[in-house]
Amino acid sequence: MSISINGFNESILTFKAATGFETTGVPVKMSANNTVSACSESDSFCGISRSFMSGCAAVQVSGAVKVGYSGTAPTVGYNMLAADGSGKVAVAAQGGREYLVVEVNTTSSVATILL
């Protein structure tokens, strides 16, 4: 039997994309009514961008997601994470939100977290 958490409690919502924002796979924040944009450094994030079409963004807001990290590697278990401002996440010295980290690949600087 193999390990798999793909698809667990996965929810993807559609929002307006802020003007000029079309980067997939990055942490996003609410920037206006029903609108998301890329995060700045130390921002709490509400999800990860998945795709864009006609000025809208599909954002994964729950479930398992692989995301790049910078700085110190998160540990398996609960970690305070925030956006790093460059499209990845980082262990938060202050602020951020708590997420369950289920896998950390230090070779490629990618973590699997549950949103």
MDAnalysis code that builds the backbone (N, CA, C; Angstrom):
import MDAnalysis as mda
import numpy as np

u = mda.Universe.empty(345, n_residues=115, atom_resindex=np.repeat(np.arange(115), 3), trajectory=True)
u.add_TopologyAttr("name", ["N", "CA", "C"] * 115)
u.add_TopologyAttr("resid", np.arange(1, 116))
u.add_TopologyAttr("resname", ["MET", "SER", "ILE", "SER", "ILE", "ASN", "GLY", "PHE", "ASN", "GLU", "SER", "ILE", "LEU", "THR", "PHE", "LYS", "ALA", "ALA", "THR", "GLY", "PHE", "GLU", "THR", "THR", "GLY", "VAL", "PRO", "VAL", "LYS", "MET", "SER", "ALA", "ASN", "ASN", "THR", "VAL", "SER", "ALA", "CYS", "SER", "GLU", "SER", "ASP", "SER", "PHE", "CYS", "GLY", "ILE", "SER", "ARG", "SER", "PHE", "MET", "SER", "GLY", "CYS", "ALA", "ALA", "VAL", "GLN", "VAL", "SER", "GLY", "ALA", "VAL", "LYS", "VAL", "GLY", "TYR", "SER", "GLY", "THR", "ALA", "PRO", "THR", "VAL", "GLY", "TYR", "ASN", "MET", "LEU", "ALA", "ALA", "ASP", "GLY", "SER", "GLY", "LYS", "VAL", "ALA", "VAL", "ALA", "ALA", "GLN", "GLY", "GLY", "ARG", "GLU", "TYR", "LEU", "VAL", "VAL", "GLU", "VAL", "ASN", "THR", "THR", "SER", "SER", "VAL", "ALA", "THR", "ILE", "LEU", "LEU"])
u.atoms.positions = np.array([
    [0.848, -1.178, 0.000],
    [0.000, 0.000, 0.000],
    [0.892, 1.239, 0.000],
    [0.560, 2.238, -0.818],
    [1.371, 3.445, -0.884],
    [0.695, 4.579, -0.115],
    [1.480, 5.558, 0.261],
    [0.993, 6.726, 0.983],
    [0.454, 7.735, -0.025],
    [-0.736, 8.284, 0.244],
    [-1.288, 9.314, -0.623],
    [-2.225, 10.212, 0.168],
    [-2.019, 11.518, 0.046],
    [-2.952, 12.484, 0.621],
    [-3.537, 13.371, -0.474],
    [-3.215, 13.059, -1.727],
    [-3.722, 13.846, -2.857],
    [-5.244, 13.848, -2.864],
    [-5.828, 15.009, -3.030],
    [-7.266, 15.145, -3.119],
    [-7.981, 15.253, -1.793],
    [-7.274, 15.047, -0.672],
    [-7.916, 15.110, 0.638],
    [-8.490, 16.497, 0.884],
    [-9.787, 16.576, 1.089],
    [-10.468, 17.822, 1.461],
    [-10.105, 19.000, 0.548],
    [-9.815, 18.713, -0.704],
    [-9.373, 19.756, -1.634],
    [-10.535, 20.637, -2.071],
    [-10.333, 21.945, -1.913],
    [-11.314, 22.924, -2.374],
    [-10.606, 24.007, -3.160],
    [-11.156, 24.312, -4.319],
    [-10.608, 25.373, -5.159],
    [-11.739, 26.351, -5.437],
    [-11.489, 27.624, -5.139],
    [-12.470, 28.685, -5.340],
    [-12.004, 29.620, -6.437],
    [-12.956, 30.283, -7.085],
    [-12.627, 31.245, -8.128],
    [-12.822, 32.656, -7.595],
    [-11.782, 33.476, -7.760],
    [-11.803, 34.882, -7.350],
    [-11.405, 35.736, -8.542],
    [-11.638, 37.036, -8.447],
    [-11.051, 37.969, -9.399],
    [-9.553, 37.997, -9.115],
    [-8.759, 38.156, -10.154],
    [-7.305, 38.313, -9.989],
    [-6.987, 39.799, -10.028],
    [-6.162, 40.261, -9.095],
    [-5.744, 41.659, -9.100],
    [-5.074, 41.966, -10.439],
    [-5.150, 43.196, -10.874],
    [-4.572, 43.623, -12.145],
    [-3.100, 43.218, -12.219],
    [-2.752, 42.512, -13.289],
    [-1.365, 42.094, -13.508],
    [-0.946, 40.835, -12.781],
    [-1.821, 40.251, -11.965],
    [-1.467, 39.039, -11.219],
    [-1.901, 37.803, -11.990],
    [-0.929, 36.987, -12.416],
    [-1.214, 35.735, -13.132],
    [-0.124, 34.706, -12.886],
    [0.352, 34.587, -11.641],
    [1.421, 33.649, -11.312],
    [0.851, 32.439, -10.600],
    [1.027, 31.257, -11.188],
    [0.501, 30.040, -10.570],
    [1.465, 29.487, -9.539],
    [0.891, 28.781, -8.559],
    [1.684, 28.079, -7.558],
    [2.234, 28.935, -6.439],
    [1.682, 30.143, -6.261],
    [2.199, 31.043, -5.223],
    [1.131, 31.307, -4.162],
    [1.573, 31.640, -2.941],
    [0.613, 31.998, -1.904],
    [-0.113, 33.296, -2.270],
    [-1.408, 33.341, -1.970],
    [-2.207, 34.528, -2.286],
    [-2.900, 35.055, -1.042],
    [-3.290, 36.340, -1.141],
    [-4.040, 36.988, -0.070],
    [-5.241, 37.699, -0.684],
    [-6.219, 37.975, 0.149],
    [-7.350, 38.785, -0.289],
    [-6.852, 40.218, -0.356],
    [-7.099, 40.893, -1.485],
    [-6.612, 42.263, -1.648],
    [-7.735, 43.270, -1.833],
    [-8.928, 42.799, -2.136],
    [-10.128, 43.626, -2.282],
    [-11.315, 42.671, -2.258],
    [-12.516, 43.199, -2.351],
    [-13.693, 42.329, -2.350],
    [-13.582, 41.279, -3.454],
    [-13.647, 40.002, -3.074],
    [-13.625, 38.874, -4.015],
    [-12.402, 38.878, -4.926],
    [-11.286, 39.491, -4.493],
    [-10.095, 39.645, -5.326],
    [-8.858, 39.174, -4.575],
    [-7.997, 38.421, -5.289],
    [-6.741, 37.960, -4.691],
    [-5.551, 38.556, -5.434],
    [-4.436, 38.622, -4.716],
    [-3.177, 39.074, -5.301],
    [-2.049, 38.273, -4.671],
    [-0.856, 38.421, -5.229],
    [0.319, 37.770, -4.657],
    [0.600, 38.369, -3.284],
    [1.203, 37.588, -2.427],
    [1.538, 38.037, -1.077],
    [2.860, 38.787, -1.045],
    [2.967, 39.677, -0.087],
    [4.229, 40.332, 0.238],
    [4.887, 39.551, 1.368],
    [6.118, 39.878, 1.677],
    [6.848, 39.211, 2.752],
    [6.086, 39.330, 4.074],
    [5.986, 38.220, 4.777],
    [5.352, 38.093, 6.100],
    [3.827, 38.112, 6.073],
    [3.217, 38.182, 4.897],
    [1.753, 38.129, 4.813],
    [1.245, 36.742, 5.178],
    [0.099, 36.690, 5.853],
    [-0.631, 35.434, 5.989],
    [-1.255, 35.155, 4.632],
    [-1.335, 33.896, 4.251],
    [-1.909, 33.569, 2.951],
    [-3.168, 32.742, 3.129],
    [-4.112, 32.926, 2.181],
    [-5.390, 32.222, 2.267],
    [-5.439, 31.002, 1.360],
    [-4.458, 30.854, 0.483],
    [-4.434, 29.718, -0.423],
    [-3.288, 29.833, -1.398],
    [-3.289, 28.914, -2.372],
    [-2.239, 28.840, -3.388],
    [-2.907, 28.965, -4.765],
    [-2.380, 29.866, -5.598],
    [-2.956, 30.052, -6.936],
    [-2.731, 28.803, -7.780],
    [-3.744, 28.413, -8.541],
    [-3.662, 27.209, -9.370],
    [-3.743, 27.508, -10.861],
    [-4.591, 28.450, -11.264],
    [-4.712, 28.786, -12.686],
    [-5.409, 30.131, -12.822],
    [-5.336, 30.668, -14.067],
    [-5.923, 31.971, -14.363],
    [-6.633, 31.906, -15.714],
    [-7.767, 32.620, -15.811],
    [-8.479, 32.716, -17.080],
    [-9.423, 33.917, -17.015],
    [-9.369, 34.742, -18.029],
    [-10.299, 35.870, -18.179],
    [-10.368, 36.755, -16.940],
    [-9.221, 37.039, -16.342],
    [-9.177, 37.922, -15.186],
    [-9.558, 37.285, -13.870],
    [-9.725, 35.970, -13.877],
    [-10.076, 35.246, -12.654],
    [-8.943, 34.304, -12.251],
    [-8.893, 34.029, -10.962],
    [-7.873, 33.127, -10.418],
    [-8.548, 31.961, -9.711],
    [-8.103, 30.741, -10.002],
    [-8.528, 29.558, -9.252],
    [-7.536, 29.402, -8.111],
    [-8.048, 29.367, -6.885],
    [-7.199, 29.334, -5.696],
    [-7.558, 28.130, -4.847],
    [-6.556, 27.307, -4.541],
    [-6.779, 26.182, -3.647],
    [-6.746, 26.699, -2.219],
    [-7.866, 26.525, -1.491],
    [-7.987, 27.055, -0.138],
    [-8.009, 25.974, 0.938],
    [-8.086, 24.719, 0.527],
    [-7.982, 23.628, 1.492],
    [-7.453, 22.391, 0.786],
    [-6.969, 21.459, 1.591],
    [-6.397, 20.236, 1.064],
    [-4.883, 20.266, 1.085],
    [-4.282, 19.223, 0.555],
    [-2.825, 19.090, 0.525],
    [-2.261, 19.816, -0.680],
    [-1.158, 20.532, -0.465],
    [-0.522, 21.278, -1.548],
    [0.991, 21.279, -1.330],
    [1.724, 21.142, -2.426],
    [3.183, 21.266, -2.387],
    [3.530, 22.716, -2.664],
    [4.395, 23.281, -1.838],
    [4.764, 24.681, -1.980],
    [6.252, 24.842, -1.674],
    [6.902, 25.715, -2.449],
    [8.304, 25.995, -2.202],
    [8.461, 26.793, -0.914],
    [9.593, 26.602, -0.247],
    [9.874, 27.387, 0.952],
    [11.259, 27.992, 0.839],
    [11.466, 29.053, 1.592],
    [12.782, 29.694, 1.658],
    [13.218, 29.767, 3.114],
    [14.503, 29.966, 3.315],
    [15.023, 30.068, 4.684],
    [15.082, 28.717, 5.358],
    [14.902, 28.722, 6.647],
    [14.929, 27.503, 7.446],
    [13.800, 26.572, 7.028],
    [14.122, 25.302, 6.853],
    [13.105, 24.318, 6.465],
    [12.084, 24.158, 7.583],
    [10.791, 24.116, 7.218],
    [9.795, 23.794, 8.246],
    [10.012, 22.357, 8.709],
    [9.480, 22.020, 9.856],
    [9.574, 20.661, 10.357],
    [8.237, 19.965, 10.135],
    [8.253, 18.658, 10.131],
    [7.008, 17.899, 10.031],
    [6.215, 18.158, 11.310],
    [4.950, 18.434, 11.143],
    [4.090, 18.813, 12.261],
    [3.569, 20.218, 12.017],
    [3.040, 20.830, 13.052],
    [2.476, 22.175, 12.906],
    [3.570, 23.233, 12.936],
    [3.487, 24.168, 11.976],
    [4.444, 25.266, 11.844],
    [3.694, 26.559, 11.574],
    [4.224, 27.664, 12.081],
    [3.719, 28.988, 11.717],
    [4.384, 29.347, 10.400],
    [3.581, 29.551, 9.350],
    [4.100, 29.873, 8.028],
    [3.514, 31.185, 7.537],
    [4.299, 31.907, 6.761],
    [3.852, 33.144, 6.110],
    [4.472, 33.170, 4.723],
    [3.969, 34.037, 3.876],
    [4.562, 34.215, 2.548],
    [5.939, 34.854, 2.708],
    [6.840, 34.538, 1.764],
    [8.182, 35.141, 1.824],
    [8.333, 36.327, 0.883],
    [7.287, 36.641, 0.116],
    [7.330, 37.781, -0.792],
    [7.879, 37.473, -2.166],
    [8.381, 36.234, -2.361],
    [8.926, 35.862, -3.665],
    [8.221, 34.645, -4.256],
    [7.014, 34.351, -3.756],
    [6.242, 33.236, -4.292],
    [6.396, 31.942, -3.529],
    [7.079, 31.975, -2.415],
    [7.254, 30.791, -1.571],
    [6.707, 31.099, -0.188],
    [6.843, 30.144, 0.712],
    [6.476, 30.356, 2.106],
    [7.740, 30.275, 2.949],
    [7.636, 30.740, 4.179],
    [8.759, 30.696, 5.113],
    [8.216, 30.465, 6.512],
    [9.043, 29.843, 7.355],
    [8.689, 29.722, 8.759],
    [8.615, 31.144, 9.304],
    [7.507, 31.488, 9.940],
    [7.259, 32.864, 10.369],
    [7.877, 33.137, 11.734],
    [8.711, 34.164, 11.781],
    [9.253, 34.620, 13.059],
    [8.150, 35.316, 13.849],
    [7.268, 35.988, 13.138],
    [6.092, 36.607, 13.736],
    [4.979, 36.627, 12.701],
    [3.748, 36.635, 13.159],
    [2.621, 36.619, 12.228],
    [2.461, 35.266, 11.572],
    [1.828, 35.256, 10.426],
    [1.569, 34.011, 9.704],
    [0.420, 33.236, 10.321],
    [0.267, 32.003, 9.875],
    [-0.763, 31.098, 10.365],
    [-0.149, 29.734, 10.574],
    [-0.824, 28.923, 11.354],
    [-0.332, 27.585, 11.627],
    [-0.873, 26.608, 10.580],
    [0.028, 25.818, 10.000],
    [-0.318, 24.807, 9.012],
    [0.332, 23.484, 9.402],
    [-0.310, 22.382, 9.042],
    [0.261, 21.068, 9.266],
    [1.167, 20.728, 8.089],
    [2.444, 20.523, 8.361],
    [3.421, 20.118, 7.351],
    [3.547, 18.603, 7.438],
    [3.269, 17.912, 6.321],
    [3.293, 16.448, 6.339],
    [4.524, 15.869, 5.658],
    [5.229, 16.692, 4.863],
    [6.444, 16.216, 4.195],
    [7.324, 17.420, 3.881],
    [8.635, 17.233, 4.061],
    [9.607, 18.281, 3.734],
    [10.703, 17.662, 2.882],
    [10.955, 18.244, 1.709],
    [12.034, 17.811, 0.830],
    [13.087, 18.914, 0.860],
    [14.142, 18.708, 1.659],
    [15.171, 19.738, 1.799],
    [16.060, 19.845, 0.562],
    [16.082, 18.820, -0.269],
    [16.875, 18.879, -1.508],
    [16.280, 19.879, -2.489],
    [14.948, 19.862, -2.628],
    [14.301, 20.773, -3.581],
    [13.604, 21.955, -2.900],
    [13.730, 22.066, -1.587],
    [13.098, 23.144, -0.807],
    [11.605, 23.242, -1.071],
    [10.937, 22.085, -0.958],
    [9.480, 21.992, -1.139],
    [8.883, 21.276, 0.066],
    [7.758, 21.790, 0.536],
    [7.035, 21.163, 1.638],
    [5.617, 20.864, 1.192],
    [5.063, 19.784, 1.701],
    [3.652, 19.475, 1.501],
    [2.926, 19.878, 2.769],
    [1.951, 20.784, 2.604],
    [1.198, 21.274, 3.760],
    [-0.289, 21.045, 3.550],
    [-1.020, 21.031, 4.648],
    [-2.478, 20.981, 4.577],
    [-2.999, 22.385, 4.843],
    [-3.726, 22.908, 3.867],
    [-4.314, 24.248, 4.008],
    [-5.544, 24.181, 4.893],
])
